[in-house]
Amino acid sequence: MGFKLVSGIMDFLEEEFGTSPSSIRLEPCPGDMGGDFTVNCFRFAQELKTNPMNLAGRVGEFLRGRPDVEGVDVVKAFVNIRMAADALHEAAIARSNELPSEASPDGGRRKILVEYSAPNTNKPQHLGHVRNNTLGMALVSLLKRVGHDVVAVNLVNDRGIHICKSMVAYRQFGNGATPESTGKKGDHFVGDFYVKFEEEFRKQLSELRSSAPDAADKSADELFGETEIGREAQETLREWEAENPETRNLWSMMNAWVFDGFEATYKRMGVEFDKTYLESNTYTLGRDIILEGLDKGVFQKRPDGAVVIDLGKKLGEKVVLRSDGTSVYITQDIGTTLKKREDFAPDIQVWVVGDEQKRHFEVLFEILERLGVASKNNFHHLAYGMVNLPSGKMKSREGTVVDADDLFDEMADLARKATLERHNEALDDLEERAESIGMGALKFMLLKFNPKTTIMFNPDESVKFEGDTGPYVQYACARISSILRKAGLPIDSPVAEQIDWSLLDTPHERALSVMASQYPFVLTKASDAMDCSGIVSYLLDFAKAFNRFYRECPVLGAKDETLRNARLELCRRSRELMADGLKTLTVDVPEAM
């Protein structure tokens, strides 16, 4: 927000000290101080090489002579300022359509590549993927919002033993069925066979342990290859790697079914990628890079033939090529990272991956730095915690996952019921409203907490129109749309050519502009931290402030037209700001609820 007040203070300090601080921020004044903003002179006194309390006194004296300032109170190193109402609103809420799109001043515009989602093609996406997708797409949106050049990519795990499990089960139990013949979504159809494999494996495992006493003390993983279905999965993987035509054809067909299902899930969430990488195309990458690093002394070869790197006391020794010369997973990640650099030349790469992979990324970033690819500061692991439901944790092998599509349906159903409770008439757009509110509630609640937090997600609580929920903010926007419709006014243009902002002098009206002035800082802080939870908190607080204003200050029933227009424009601008915040979080802004 462009406050002339700030530039005036900067000019004054330049004249007084021959220099000005790098920045001055008007922070909301504490409620018991009676002002709108406070200037904390502790923040820049050192730059000016002066005493912060003396500095506050001089700034206070300067401000007392300005026409846009009604009152100044200096408390130690703090200058508390009450602005003239017209200057306050014109500098803040009246400029909400000029919200900054420049990158944060300390960072500058960067090209940032965000990799997220990363599903496996042996099952549909579940609640964990929903949190991943929500975090990833909101981060991409936020980084773009503050001015960065952002690339969104997906790396799909479409190969490996887990994929072969679904293939083996389909061969044994599929009987030629297809998603079309069964009326099932493709990823659900394939996922059923993954569950079927596990059921059959557990059955054979139990029989093996009953018939072979020496197997009783061995783990399921150790006995995997001793079961008939486990051996078939291993053989299928070998056939795939040998590019056996029949195996590859089955793999391609089943993957196509899953990708069709994924596309429908992504579309419903609003997820889009600039590029999707397939692990089947990238899993061989990295080996040549390791061999080059071995020649340069970055890696060492052990007596058993394995190639390793010593990462010090904290991270220890890491194998990057097995003794038989085959790659491990981190080798693929090294190769894929360089492939993404080759394709997009990003300044920063971000991985949205669960916090259980924290050590993996610490190792990856250390190796990349030692290879001379880039500093560790150019890589970021956006780690996130688990999501649990009141019904308990998810177990994908047992088929008890919280399926993403089922969750979307449940959210829409809850939103539909909540909407109907507020209306006594049939709604032509009920399904559209339910989808918008339900998906918005889900995203908003998943973004409400710091990503690293393990959260308990309660669908029933998340769709309530009252409380700290997405529908609460959506409803504030919809309420303003309704007010403007009743006034016969459009949403996207000013209420009148001239607005007398000086009329809006109540604490509730002033509070909205004070809060609006902080929105750019909320955005830049969130983007710097790669954490959208601060935006969620801000929008909830702003919606509450708007509702307090609406209760206390008549809008359509204002005493005269000039005041009515001013309050209508305050409403319209408030909606504009909240809508921008919701859209930044990739949450829909319904016109009616």
Secondary structure, 3 states (H helix, E strand, C coil): CCCHHHHHHHHHHHHHHCCCCCCCCCEECCHHHCCCEEEEHHHCHHHHCCCHHHHHHHHHHHHCCCCCEEEEEEECCEEEEEECHHHHHHHCHHHHHHCCCCCCCCCCCCEEEEECCCCECCCCCEHHHHHHHHHHHHHHHHHHHCCCEEEEEEEEECCCHHHHHHHHHHHHHCCCCCHHHHCCCHHHHHHHHHHHHHHHHHHHHHHHHHHCHHHCCCCHHHHHHHCHHHHHHHHHHHHHHCCCHHHHHHHHHHHHHHHHHHHHHHHHHCCCCCEEEEHHHHCCCCHHHHHHHHHCCCCEECCCCCEEEECHHHHCEEEEECCCCCECHHHHHHHHHHHHHHHHCCCEEEEEEEHHHHHHHHHHHHHHHHCCCCCHHHEEEEEECCEEECCECCCHHHCCCCEHHHHHHHHHHHHHHHHHCCCCCCCCCHHHHHHHHHHHHHHHHHHCCCCCCCEECCHHHHCCCCCCCHHHHHHHHHHHHHHHHHCCCCCCCCCCCCCCHHHCCCHHHHHHHHHHHCHHHHHHHHHHHCCCHHHHHHHHHHHHHHHHHHHHCCCCCCCCHHHHHHHHHHHHHHHHHHHHHHHHCCCCCCCCC
